[in-house]
Amino acid sequence: MGFAPGRLILHRDTHHGRIAFVHPGRVVSDDDRGLLLWVARGSVIAVETTLDGRFPRDLAFADWMAAERAPRTARWQGPGVLRFFPPGANHSVWFFRDDEGVFTRYYVNLEESAVRWDDGVAAGIDVIDQDLDIVADRDRTWWWKDEDDFAERLAHPDLYWVPDEAAVWAEGHRVIKKIEAAEFPFDGTWTDFRPDPSWTAPEELPSGWDRPVVARS
């Protein structure tokens, strides 16, 4: 299932069949290297919160999981960001930029590999974020991020969606080797990317954005 360049699709983070966030992005390319998306500043998004508007990091993990929650719409406030999903890999790579559109750093999201879906009006990918991340500067100096969150959640195996801690660390170490060796996509590819000027920020999510999460085989 390939997505045509320029198509607006949905990047959805999911946990236990629930939708944690929905971010619309334009397809830059979709080929044997993987799927590359552009998420524009100001895009309408959906994000899960408690009914009184609190976010996951506003509560202890167990309290968050026990709270009544629902998605609400908001806006992507940061600069536009490229997101790359290598085929079959348990991570994605985000290319962070400053307000002038200059590349600043790589952000590696460790996650279960993306599952694609296409309902016609709405289409996208569903991933399961595994919380542990890696950040790398332009010179490929890297560091782990959110180790504390990862450890807190692993302490609640009855609630958490990550079944194999070792596999997550192993994937991270595989990516770090690529970063240190300046291997694709950490070789400067796409760091000078400029979006098509016709790709304005979406003002609403397409009908079907909240369709059931895709079951993993």
C-alpha positions as CSV (number, residue, x, y, z in Angstrom):
1,M,0.0,0.0,0.0
2,G,1.8,3.1,-1.2
3,F,0.7,6.7,-0.6
4,A,1.0,9.2,-3.4
5,P,3.2,12.3,-2.9
6,G,1.2,15.3,-1.7
7,R,-1.5,13.2,-0.2
8,L,-2.7,14.2,3.3
9,I,-2.5,11.2,5.6
10,L,-2.8,10.7,9.4
11,H,0.0,9.7,11.7
12,R,-1.7,8.1,14.8
13,D,-0.1,7.0,18.0
14,T,-2.1,4.3,19.6
15,H,-2.0,2.4,23.0
16,H,-4.1,-0.6,23.8
17,G,-6.4,0.2,20.9
18,R,-6.9,3.8,22.0
19,I,-5.8,6.8,20.0
20,A,-3.2,8.9,21.8
21,F,-2.7,11.5,19.1
22,V,-3.5,12.2,15.5
23,H,-1.2,14.4,13.4
24,P,-2.0,15.1,9.7
25,G,1.0,15.1,7.3
26,R,1.7,15.5,3.6
27,V,3.4,12.6,1.9
28,V,6.8,13.8,0.6
29,S,7.8,10.4,-0.7
30,D,6.9,6.8,-0.2
31,D,9.4,4.3,-1.7
32,D,11.8,1.5,-0.8
33,R,13.6,3.8,1.6
34,G,10.4,4.3,3.6
35,L,7.6,6.9,4.2
36,L,8.5,10.6,4.6
37,L,5.8,13.0,5.9
38,W,5.7,16.7,6.4
39,V,3.7,18.1,9.4
40,A,3.2,21.8,9.0
41,R,3.1,24.4,11.8
42,G,-0.5,25.2,12.8
43,S,-1.9,21.9,11.6
44,V,-5.1,20.9,13.4
45,I,-4.3,17.7,15.5
46,A,-6.1,15.6,18.0
47,V,-4.6,14.6,21.3
48,E,-5.9,12.5,24.2
49,T,-6.4,14.3,27.5
50,T,-8.3,13.7,30.7
51,L,-11.8,15.2,30.7
52,D,-10.4,18.2,32.7
53,G,-7.7,18.8,30.1
54,R,-4.6,17.2,31.6
55,F,-1.9,15.4,29.6
56,P,0.0,12.2,30.4
57,R,2.9,14.0,32.0
58,D,0.6,15.9,34.3
59,L,-0.2,12.7,36.2
60,A,1.6,9.6,37.5
61,F,1.3,6.8,34.9
62,A,-1.1,4.7,36.9
63,D,-3.3,7.7,37.6
64,W,-3.3,8.5,33.9
65,M,-4.4,5.0,32.9
66,A,-7.2,5.1,35.5
67,A,-8.5,8.5,34.4
68,E,-11.4,9.0,32.0
69,R,-9.9,10.3,28.8
70,A,-11.0,11.6,25.4
71,P,-9.3,13.1,22.3
72,R,-9.6,16.9,21.8
73,T,-8.5,19.0,18.9
74,A,-5.5,21.4,19.2
75,R,-2.8,22.9,16.9
76,W,0.7,21.8,16.1
77,Q,2.6,24.7,17.7
78,G,6.2,24.0,16.8
79,P,8.0,24.5,13.5
80,G,7.1,22.2,10.7
81,V,8.7,18.8,11.0
82,L,9.7,15.9,8.7
83,R,9.0,12.4,9.9
84,F,10.6,9.4,8.3
85,F,9.3,5.8,8.8
86,P,11.8,3.2,7.6
87,P,10.0,0.1,6.3
88,G,9.6,-2.5,9.0
89,A,11.7,-0.7,11.5
90,N,10.7,-0.2,15.1
91,H,11.5,3.5,15.1
92,S,10.9,6.7,13.2
93,V,13.2,9.7,12.7
94,W,12.0,13.2,13.0
95,F,13.9,16.1,11.5
96,F,13.6,19.1,13.9
97,R,13.9,22.6,12.6
98,D,14.0,26.2,13.9
99,D,11.5,28.9,13.2
100,E,13.4,29.8,10.0
101,G,13.2,26.2,8.7
102,V,16.9,25.4,9.4
103,F,17.5,21.8,10.5
104,T,18.6,21.6,14.1
105,R,18.6,17.9,15.2
106,Y,17.4,14.4,14.7
107,Y,14.8,12.9,17.1
108,V,14.5,9.1,17.1
109,N,11.1,7.9,18.3
110,L,11.3,4.2,19.4
111,E,8.0,2.6,18.5
112,E,6.4,-0.5,17.0
113,S,6.7,-0.3,13.2
114,A,3.9,1.6,11.4
115,V,0.8,-0.3,10.2
116,R,-0.8,1.3,7.2
117,W,-4.5,1.8,6.4
118,D,-6.5,3.5,3.7
119,D,-10.3,4.1,3.9
120,G,-10.4,6.4,0.9
121,V,-11.3,9.8,2.5
122,A,-8.9,9.1,5.4
123,A,-5.7,7.1,5.3
124,G,-2.7,6.8,7.5
125,I,-0.4,4.9,9.7
126,D,-0.9,3.6,13.3
127,V,2.2,3.2,15.5
128,I,2.7,2.3,19.2
129,D,5.1,4.7,20.8
130,Q,7.5,3.0,23.2
131,D,8.4,6.2,25.0
132,L,12.2,5.9,25.0
133,D,13.8,8.3,22.5
134,I,17.2,9.3,21.2
135,V,18.2,12.9,20.3
136,A,21.2,13.7,18.0
137,D,22.6,17.1,17.1
138,R,23.8,18.1,13.7
139,D,27.3,16.8,14.5
140,R,25.6,13.5,15.5
141,T,26.3,13.9,19.2
142,W,23.5,11.8,20.7
143,W,21.8,11.2,24.0
144,W,18.9,9.2,25.4
145,K,15.6,10.9,26.3
146,D,12.7,10.0,28.6
147,E,14.5,7.1,30.3
148,D,12.6,8.0,33.5
149,D,9.2,7.8,31.8
150,F,10.1,4.5,30.3
151,A,11.2,3.1,33.7
152,E,8.1,4.4,35.4
153,R,5.8,2.7,32.9
154,L,7.7,-0.6,32.9
155,A,7.0,-0.8,36.6
156,H,3.3,-1.3,35.6
157,P,3.4,-4.3,33.2
158,D,-0.4,-4.8,33.7
159,L,-1.0,-1.3,32.3
160,Y,1.9,-0.7,29.9
161,W,1.8,-1.5,26.2
162,V,5.6,-2.4,25.9
163,P,6.0,-6.2,26.4
164,D,9.8,-6.4,25.8
165,E,12.1,-3.8,27.4
166,A,15.2,-5.4,26.0
167,A,13.9,-5.2,22.4
168,V,13.4,-1.4,22.8
169,W,16.9,-0.9,24.1
170,A,18.3,-3.1,21.4
171,E,16.6,-1.1,18.7
172,G,17.9,2.1,20.2
173,H,21.5,0.8,20.1
174,R,21.1,-0.3,16.5
175,V,20.0,3.2,15.6
176,I,22.9,4.8,17.6
177,K,25.4,2.8,15.5
178,K,23.8,4.3,12.4
179,I,24.0,7.8,13.9
180,E,27.7,7.4,14.9
181,A,28.5,6.1,11.4
182,A,26.6,8.9,9.7
183,E,24.5,6.2,7.8
184,F,21.3,7.1,6.0
185,P,19.1,8.9,7.1
186,F,21.7,10.5,9.4
187,D,24.0,11.5,6.5
188,G,22.5,14.9,5.8
189,T,19.7,13.5,3.6
190,W,16.7,15.9,3.8
191,T,18.3,18.3,6.2
192,D,17.8,21.0,3.5
193,F,14.2,20.0,2.8
194,R,11.7,22.8,1.9
195,P,8.0,21.9,1.7
196,D,5.8,22.7,-1.3
197,P,4.5,26.2,-0.7
198,S,1.0,25.0,-1.6
199,W,1.0,22.6,1.4
200,T,-1.0,24.8,3.8
201,A,-1.7,23.6,7.3
202,P,-4.9,21.5,7.5
203,E,-7.7,23.3,9.3
204,E,-9.7,20.2,10.1
205,L,-9.2,16.4,10.4
206,P,-10.8,14.3,7.6
207,S,-13.9,12.3,8.4
208,G,-12.8,8.9,9.7
209,W,-9.7,10.2,11.6
210,D,-10.9,8.3,14.7
211,R,-11.6,5.0,12.9
212,P,-10.8,1.9,14.9
213,V,-7.1,1.2,15.4
214,V,-5.6,-1.2,13.0
215,A,-5.1,-4.7,14.5
216,R,-1.6,-6.0,14.3
217,S,-1.0,-9.4,12.8
